[in-house]
Amino acid sequence: MRTPATALPVSLRLGQIPAMLNAELADHPVYDGFELQRFDDPERGTGLLAFLTRREDGAVDYYPQRGLRLDRGTYAIGGGIRSWTETDFDRARLEVDAAGTVAQVRFTDVDGRLVEIDVDDRAAGPRHPARLLAPVGADVRRPASLMLVWMPEFDLLRAVPGRDPVVRIGGRDAATGRLPARRLHRRHLVKTSGRLWVLELNRDGDDPASAGGPGEAVHAAGTDDLRAVRRTVDGHTARVEFRPPLPDPEALADGARATGAWRVGVDDAVLTGGTWSVTATGSRVEIDLEVTQRWRPRGLPWLMRLVTTAVPVFRTWPTTYAWHAAIPRDDRAPVTAAWRRTGSGGGAGYRRATGG
């Protein structure tokens, strides 16, 4: 196995979240959105994570239920982590299954405000979920990875007479975002998902997969050229593939340059991809990944198809990411690698369209 200094610096993480619910807040003076996540496994424990995003700067306050063991690095979203407060919830229920979605949550935020969330759409009948790539990365300002949140069991909360969702903060009701023509589609702009997948390509600080870092490296036959990196969790596999394979940096002659294409996905879904280039100079080998492929949804219900078409951020946000790495020829020097944003991603347009 190579050392991190001599291996192609590609890694791939894969995690799963059993249930999720989130919404934008249209009229709250402090927060512009919230999310709930439920966990139940030996590694992370059993319990709820709630978080709220600050309207002023996009920073996020996190409230893990006491006893949860979560990787904070996965939550480098929006304007970054403002606070991380282990919390005893008065109520901590989130269930998303074939029958519908129910959430009953009650806790106190870092400023002493009581936060209450109460939703239940089970009276609307069985759910009919769709597959969606969440635009989580659209608002990330300083990306630590290319984070792809894949929701194969995504849905919008169904409208039930007399059972509108309740979000109350500091004793005052907060309205969620809205979709036009609700009488026609009978949906709230409150997003839910059963088990979802979180992929992270090339997280800052990770060792390469071929040097023992996250993922399993797949090399071209008889070489150290990198054909793919994959990661399997609970029978589901994420992978990033390179065509042709990324060339071994140590085998490149000075002045050599190679180019190709790459793509990343989970199970049968291709989420995004783009082009790669590798250039060797006298002192280092430079690698660039450009994200050029939009997400292409398949089989969405008419309402979700309309939303993802009318609000381009759902399809285009991955193309605002690019990654650059430099591998020194002298293996005593460190490898440098980082993602950067090449555009805004369009998150503000989504909020304007939905009143968030």
C-alpha positions as CSV (number, residue, x, y, z in Angstrom):
1,M,0.0,0.0,0.0
2,R,1.3,3.4,-0.9
3,T,1.7,6.3,1.6
4,P,-0.6,9.3,1.3
5,A,2.2,11.3,-0.2
6,T,2.6,9.0,-3.2
7,A,-1.0,7.9,-3.8
8,L,-3.6,9.5,-5.9
9,P,-5.5,11.7,-3.3
10,V,-9.0,10.4,-4.0
11,S,-11.3,9.3,-1.1
12,L,-15.0,8.5,-0.9
13,R,-17.2,8.4,2.2
14,L,-20.7,7.0,2.4
15,G,-23.2,7.3,5.3
16,Q,-26.9,6.7,5.8
17,I,-29.5,8.6,7.8
18,P,-32.7,6.6,8.6
19,A,-35.2,9.5,8.5
20,M,-35.2,13.3,7.7
21,L,-37.6,16.2,7.8
22,N,-36.8,19.8,6.9
23,A,-38.3,23.1,5.8
24,E,-37.6,26.7,5.1
25,L,-39.1,29.3,7.5
26,A,-40.7,32.2,5.6
27,D,-41.1,34.8,8.3
28,H,-39.0,34.1,11.4
29,P,-36.6,37.0,12.2
30,V,-33.7,34.7,13.4
31,Y,-34.0,31.4,11.6
32,D,-34.6,30.7,7.9
33,G,-34.8,26.9,8.1
34,F,-34.6,23.8,10.2
35,E,-33.9,20.1,9.8
36,L,-34.5,16.9,11.9
37,Q,-32.5,13.7,11.5
38,R,-33.1,10.4,13.3
39,F,-30.3,7.9,14.0
40,D,-30.4,4.3,15.3
41,D,-27.2,2.3,14.9
42,P,-24.4,1.0,17.1
43,E,-21.8,3.5,15.8
44,R,-23.7,6.7,16.2
45,G,-26.3,5.7,18.8
46,T,-30.1,6.3,18.9
47,G,-31.7,9.7,19.0
48,L,-32.5,12.9,17.1
49,L,-30.4,15.7,15.7
50,A,-32.1,19.0,15.2
51,F,-30.5,22.0,13.6
52,L,-31.6,25.6,12.7
53,T,-30.0,27.9,10.1
54,R,-29.5,31.6,11.0
55,R,-31.0,34.0,8.5
56,E,-28.3,36.7,9.0
57,D,-25.3,34.7,7.9
58,G,-26.3,31.1,7.1
59,A,-24.5,29.7,10.2
60,V,-26.1,26.7,11.8
61,D,-26.9,25.8,15.4
62,Y,-26.9,22.0,16.0
63,Y,-28.7,20.1,18.8
64,P,-27.7,16.4,19.0
65,Q,-29.8,14.4,21.5
66,R,-27.6,13.5,24.4
67,G,-25.7,10.3,23.8
68,L,-25.5,10.6,20.0
69,R,-21.9,10.2,18.5
70,L,-21.9,12.2,15.2
71,D,-19.1,13.2,12.9
72,R,-19.2,17.0,12.9
73,G,-17.2,17.1,9.7
74,T,-20.3,15.9,7.8
75,Y,-22.1,19.0,8.8
76,A,-20.0,21.7,7.2
77,I,-22.9,23.2,5.4
78,G,-24.3,26.7,4.9
79,G,-22.2,29.3,6.7
80,G,-20.6,26.7,9.0
81,I,-21.2,25.4,12.5
82,R,-22.2,28.3,14.9
83,S,-22.9,26.1,17.9
84,W,-23.0,22.4,18.7
85,T,-25.0,21.7,21.9
86,E,-25.8,18.3,23.3
87,T,-29.4,18.5,24.3
88,D,-32.1,16.8,26.4
89,F,-35.3,16.9,24.3
90,D,-38.7,17.0,25.9
91,R,-40.0,15.3,22.8
92,A,-37.9,13.6,20.2
93,R,-40.0,11.7,17.7
94,L,-39.4,11.4,13.9
95,E,-40.9,8.6,11.8
96,V,-41.0,8.4,8.0
97,D,-42.3,5.2,6.6
98,A,-44.9,3.9,4.0
99,A,-47.8,5.2,6.2
100,G,-46.5,8.8,6.2
101,T,-44.5,11.2,8.3
102,V,-44.9,12.1,12.0
103,A,-42.6,14.4,14.0
104,Q,-43.1,15.7,17.5
105,V,-40.1,17.7,18.8
106,R,-39.6,20.0,21.7
107,F,-36.3,21.5,23.0
108,T,-34.7,24.8,24.0
109,D,-32.3,26.6,21.7
110,V,-29.0,28.2,22.7
111,D,-30.7,31.6,23.3
112,G,-33.4,30.1,25.6
113,R,-36.2,30.0,23.1
114,L,-38.5,26.9,23.2
115,V,-38.6,25.2,19.8
116,E,-41.7,23.0,19.0
117,I,-42.3,21.1,15.8
118,D,-45.4,19.0,15.2
119,V,-46.4,17.4,11.9
120,D,-48.4,14.3,10.9
121,D,-49.7,13.4,7.5
122,R,-50.5,9.7,8.0
123,A,-54.3,10.4,7.5
124,A,-53.5,11.2,3.8
125,G,-52.8,7.5,3.1
126,P,-49.7,5.7,2.0
127,R,-46.7,7.7,0.7
128,H,-45.5,7.5,-2.9
129,P,-41.9,8.7,-2.6
130,A,-39.6,9.8,-5.4
131,R,-35.8,10.0,-5.9
132,L,-34.1,13.4,-5.4
133,L,-30.6,14.8,-5.1
134,A,-30.9,17.4,-2.3
135,P,-29.3,20.8,-3.2
136,V,-27.5,20.8,0.2
137,G,-24.3,22.0,-1.5
138,A,-25.8,25.0,-3.1
139,D,-25.3,27.2,0.0
140,V,-22.0,25.8,1.2
141,R,-19.6,28.7,1.3
142,R,-16.3,26.9,2.1
143,P,-16.7,23.3,0.9
144,A,-14.8,20.6,2.8
145,S,-15.9,18.0,0.3
146,L,-18.3,17.5,-2.6
147,M,-21.2,16.4,-0.5
148,L,-24.0,14.6,-2.3
149,V,-27.2,13.8,-0.4
150,W,-29.2,11.2,-2.3
151,M,-32.8,10.6,-1.2
152,P,-34.4,7.6,-2.9
153,E,-37.4,7.9,-0.6
154,F,-38.1,11.7,-0.9
155,D,-41.6,13.2,-0.5
156,L,-43.4,16.4,0.4
157,L,-45.7,16.5,3.4
158,R,-49.3,15.9,2.4
159,A,-52.0,18.3,3.4
160,V,-54.5,16.9,5.9
161,P,-57.6,19.0,6.9
162,G,-57.2,20.4,10.3
163,R,-53.6,19.1,10.6
164,D,-51.3,21.8,9.2
165,P,-47.7,21.5,10.3
166,V,-46.8,23.5,13.4
167,V,-43.4,25.2,13.9
168,R,-43.4,27.4,17.0
169,I,-40.3,29.2,18.3
170,G,-40.3,31.2,21.5
171,G,-44.1,30.8,21.7
172,R,-44.7,32.3,18.3
173,D,-45.8,30.3,15.2
174,A,-43.4,30.4,12.3
175,A,-44.7,29.8,8.7
176,T,-42.9,27.4,6.4
177,G,-42.1,28.1,2.8
178,R,-44.8,27.7,0.2
179,L,-45.6,26.2,-3.2
180,P,-48.1,27.9,-5.5
181,A,-51.5,26.2,-6.1
182,R,-51.6,24.2,-2.9
183,R,-55.4,23.5,-3.4
184,L,-54.4,21.6,-6.5
185,H,-51.5,19.5,-5.3
186,R,-52.3,19.5,-1.6
187,R,-48.7,19.5,-0.4
188,H,-46.8,21.6,2.1
189,L,-43.2,22.7,1.3
190,V,-42.0,20.4,4.2
191,K,-39.6,17.8,2.9
192,T,-39.3,14.3,4.2
193,S,-37.3,11.2,3.4
194,G,-36.9,7.7,4.6
195,R,-33.4,6.3,4.5
196,L,-31.1,8.7,2.6
197,W,-27.4,8.5,1.7
198,V,-24.6,11.0,2.2
199,L,-21.6,10.8,-0.2
200,E,-18.5,12.8,0.4
201,L,-15.9,12.9,-2.4
202,N,-12.4,14.0,-1.3
203,R,-13.1,15.4,2.1
204,D,-10.4,17.7,3.4
205,G,-7.8,15.9,5.5
206,D,-8.8,12.3,4.4
207,D,-6.0,10.0,3.3
208,P,-6.4,8.5,-0.2
209,A,-8.4,5.3,-0.5
210,S,-5.3,3.6,-1.9
211,A,-3.4,4.5,1.2
212,G,-5.9,3.3,3.7
213,G,-8.3,6.3,3.6
214,P,-12.1,6.1,3.2
215,G,-13.2,3.9,0.3
216,E,-11.8,1.0,-1.6
217,A,-9.4,1.8,-4.5
218,V,-9.8,-0.1,-7.8
219,H,-6.7,0.0,-10.0
220,A,-6.4,-0.8,-13.6
221,A,-4.9,-4.3,-14.2
222,G,-1.2,-4.4,-13.6
223,T,-0.8,-0.7,-12.8
224,D,-1.3,1.8,-10.0
225,D,-3.6,3.9,-12.3
226,L,-6.9,4.5,-10.5
227,R,-10.0,3.2,-12.2
228,A,-12.5,3.8,-9.4
229,V,-13.1,4.2,-5.6
230,R,-16.1,2.6,-4.1
231,R,-17.7,2.3,-0.6
232,T,-20.4,-0.2,0.5
233,V,-22.6,0.3,3.5
234,D,-25.6,-2.0,4.4
235,G,-25.5,-3.5,0.9
236,H,-25.6,-0.1,-0.9
237,T,-22.5,1.0,-2.9
238,A,-21.3,4.4,-3.8
239,R,-18.5,4.8,-6.4
240,V,-16.5,7.4,-8.3
241,E,-15.2,6.2,-11.7
242,F,-12.5,7.6,-14.0
243,R,-12.5,7.0,-17.7
244,P,-9.7,6.4,-18.7
245,P,-8.1,5.7,-15.3
246,L,-6.3,8.4,-13.4
247,P,-2.6,7.8,-14.2
248,D,-0.1,6.9,-11.5
249,P,1.8,10.2,-10.6
250,E,5.1,8.4,-10.2
251,A,4.8,7.0,-13.7
252,L,4.3,10.3,-15.4
253,A,7.2,11.8,-17.4
254,D,7.9,15.5,-16.9
255,G,5.6,17.6,-19.0
256,A,3.1,14.8,-19.5
257,R,-0.6,15.7,-19.5
258,A,-3.7,13.4,-19.5
259,T,-7.4,14.1,-19.5
260,G,-10.6,12.2,-19.1
261,A,-14.1,12.0,-17.6
262,W,-15.4,11.0,-14.2
263,R,-18.8,10.3,-12.6
264,V,-20.1,9.6,-9.1
265,G,-23.2,7.9,-7.9
266,V,-24.8,5.4,-5.6
267,D,-26.3,2.0,-6.6
268,D,-28.0,2.5,-10.0
269,A,-28.1,6.4,-9.8
270,V,-25.5,8.6,-11.4
271,L,-25.6,11.9,-9.5
272,T,-23.0,14.1,-11.2
273,G,-19.6,14.0,-12.9
274,G,-17.3,16.0,-15.1
275,T,-13.8,16.1,-16.5
276,W,-10.4,15.4,-15.0
277,S,-6.9,16.5,-16.0
278,V,-3.4,15.4,-14.7
279,T,-0.3,17.5,-15.5
280,A,3.3,16.7,-14.5
281,T,5.8,19.4,-14.1
282,G,9.4,19.3,-12.8
283,S,8.4,19.8,-9.1
284,R,4.8,18.4,-8.8
285,V,1.9,16.6,-10.3
286,E,-1.3,18.6,-10.5
287,I,-4.8,17.0,-10.6
288,D,-8.0,18.9,-11.4
289,L,-11.6,17.6,-11.2
290,E,-14.2,19.9,-12.8
291,V,-17.9,19.2,-12.1
292,T,-19.7,19.8,-15.4
293,Q,-22.6,17.4,-15.3
294,R,-26.0,18.5,-14.0
295,W,-28.1,16.2,-12.0
296,R,-30.7,14.6,-14.3
297,P,-33.8,13.5,-12.5
298,R,-35.8,10.5,-13.6
299,G,-39.4,9.5,-12.9
300,L,-40.4,12.4,-10.7
301,P,-44.1,13.1,-10.0
302,W,-45.4,16.1,-11.9
303,L,-45.2,18.5,-8.9
304,M,-41.5,17.7,-8.2
305,R,-40.7,17.7,-11.9
306,L,-42.2,21.2,-12.1
307,V,-40.3,22.5,-9.1
308,T,-36.9,21.1,-10.2
309,T,-37.4,22.5,-13.7
310,A,-38.7,26.0,-12.6
311,V,-36.0,26.3,-9.9
312,P,-32.7,25.4,-11.7
313,V,-30.7,25.0,-8.5
314,F,-31.9,21.4,-8.1
315,R,-30.1,20.4,-11.3
316,T,-27.3,22.9,-11.7
317,W,-25.7,23.3,-8.2
318,P,-23.1,20.5,-8.5
319,T,-21.5,22.4,-11.5
320,T,-20.4,25.2,-9.2
321,Y,-17.7,22.9,-7.7
322,A,-14.1,22.2,-8.7
323,W,-11.2,20.4,-7.0
324,H,-7.4,20.9,-7.3
325,A,-4.6,18.8,-5.8
326,A,-0.9,19.2,-6.0
327,I,1.4,16.2,-5.4
328,P,5.1,17.2,-4.8
329,R,7.6,15.0,-6.6
330,D,9.6,15.2,-3.3
331,D,7.5,12.9,-1.1
332,R,8.8,14.8,2.0
333,A,6.6,17.7,1.1
334,P,2.8,17.6,1.9
335,V,0.1,17.0,-0.7
336,T,-2.3,19.9,-0.9
337,A,-5.9,19.5,-2.1
338,A,-9.1,21.5,-1.8
339,W,-12.5,22.1,-3.2
340,R,-13.7,25.6,-4.3
341,R,-16.9,27.1,-5.5
342,T,-17.0,28.4,-9.0
343,G,-20.5,30.0,-8.7
344,S,-23.2,30.7,-6.2
345,G,-25.3,27.5,-6.9
346,G,-28.6,29.4,-7.0
347,G,-29.8,28.8,-3.4
348,A,-31.1,32.4,-3.2
349,G,-33.3,31.9,-6.2
350,Y,-34.9,28.9,-4.6
351,R,-35.7,30.9,-1.4
352,R,-37.3,33.7,-3.5
353,A,-39.4,31.2,-5.4
354,T,-40.7,29.5,-2.2
355,G,-40.9,32.4,0.1
356,G,-38.2,31.0,2.4
